[in-house]
């Protein structure tokens, strides 16, 4: 198991984005006699929300990740060049694949997804065509998740994250 989180830590929690570990509390859930310890998370983008993560739930703890450093983000961005995601022509298969990636909220896979959709968008633009609305929606959702995490770590506004990624991709190794 990963090192425990502390009050005041910022973590990524699944598709909820960056969250503050606001408290670590031991409570007895209603109807239960045995008390459980919970991480109390407050999403940075929605501080009115609260997420309770039992410290004994491996499945829910697996959704909590330490935030990457800037150096780790840069390496992750560069790695997407070598790990390109291939465009799937079958719309139904592609949509299902995109949805699975969006649901998993894995930063590396989201970056690969965005890169794949950008490449296809350029190909289609060369033919005078556009992405389907479903592909555009997947792109916007993936960008939103990426922007939430990277803007927090990099301390830049959301609308500058795309430029940051493009700049890193254009830098030769």
N, C-alpha and C positions, 0 to 999 in steps of 0.2 A: 504494500500500500504506500502511496505517496506520503511525503512529509505532511503533517497536519497544517491546516491553514490557521491563520490567526486573525483576530478582530482587527480590522483596518486594512487587511489584504484586499487587493482587487484581483478578481478571477474572471475567466470566461465561463459562462454556464450555458451550454448547449446553444440554442437559438435565442436565448434571452440576452445574449451579448455580455458586455462587461458589467460585472456586479461587484458591489462592496460587501465584504464579509462584515456585516453590521453587528453581529452578536453570535455567540456560541452558547446555547441554552439547553439545559436538561429539563424536560417536562414529561409528564405522564399524559400521553394522548387520551382523549375522551374514551371511556369504556375500557381502558387498559390499565392494569395495575403496575406494569413495569415501566419505569421512566426511560426515555430515550434522549440521547443528545443530538441536537440539530445545529447545522450551520444556518444562520439566518442571513439570507442574501437580499440585497437591495439593488435591482438593476439601475445602472447609472442613467440610462435613457428613460426610465420610468420609475423614479424614486418612490412613487405611491404604491408600487407593487412590492410584495414580499414573497420570497421563495424559501421554503423550509426543506433542507436536505438532511435526512438522517445520516449520522456518521457511520451507521452500520449497514447502509445500503450500498453495496458495491456498484450496482447499476446506476444509481443516481450520482454517486461520487465520481464515477467514470465520466460524467458529463461536465464536471468541474475541472478546469485546466488552469494552470498558472499562465499568466500573460507572457507572450514571448518578448524578448528584448528587441531593440532596434536591429542589432546584428543578426539575430535569429530571423527577424522579418525579412531583412535583406537577403539572407541565404535562401529562405523559403521562396521569395519572389524569383530569384535567379534559378532555383531548381525547377521552376515551372517550364523553363525553356527546354530542359532536357526531358521533361516528363509530359509532353504535350498530350492532350486528350483529343482523340480522333472524333470528328463530326460523324454522327449517326444519321443516315438519310431517312430511315424509317421514323416517321413523326411520333408514333405511339411509343416505340422503344426509347427514342430520344427523350421524350417528355417524362417517361417513367424514370429514366436514368437521372435526368436533371432533378426531378422531385426527390429522389433518394439522396442525392448529393446535398440538396438544400436542407433536407430533414436532418442529415447527419451533422451539419454545421462544422465540418472539419475545414480549417483554414486553408490547408494545402489543396484539398480537393476543390474548394470554392475558387481559389485562384486559378486552378487548372480549368475549371468550368468557364470562368469569365474569359480567360485567354482563348479558349475554344470558340466561344460565342463571338468574341471580337473578330477572330480570324474569319469566321463564316460571314459575319456582317460585312467585312471588307470584300470578300468574294462576291457576295450578292450585290453590293453597291457597284462593283465593276460591271455587273450585268444589268444595272438599272432596277434592281429588285430590293426588297426589304425583308428583314426577319419576320417570322410569324409573330402574332401577338403573344402566343405562349412562350416562344423563345425570348422575346423582349421582356416579358414578365419575369422569367427565370433569371435573366441578366440583371434586372433591377433589384430583385430580391437578394441575389448573391452579392451584388455591389453594396447593398445596404448592410448586410452582415459583416462584410469585409471592412467597410468604412467605420462601423461602430467600434470594432476592436482596434484597427490600425490607427484611427484618429486619436484614440485614447492613449495608446502606447507612444505614438510619435509626437503627441501634443500638437497636432495640426487640425484645422477644421475638416469636417467630413468631405467637403467639396475639393480638398487638396490631395486626398488620398490617391485618387486616380492618377494625377500628375506625378506623384511620388513613385507609384508603381511603374508607370511608363518610363520615368527617368532611370530607375534601377534596371529595367529591362534593356534600355539602350546603352548602358555602360558595359563595355567589354570586360571579360574576366581577366 
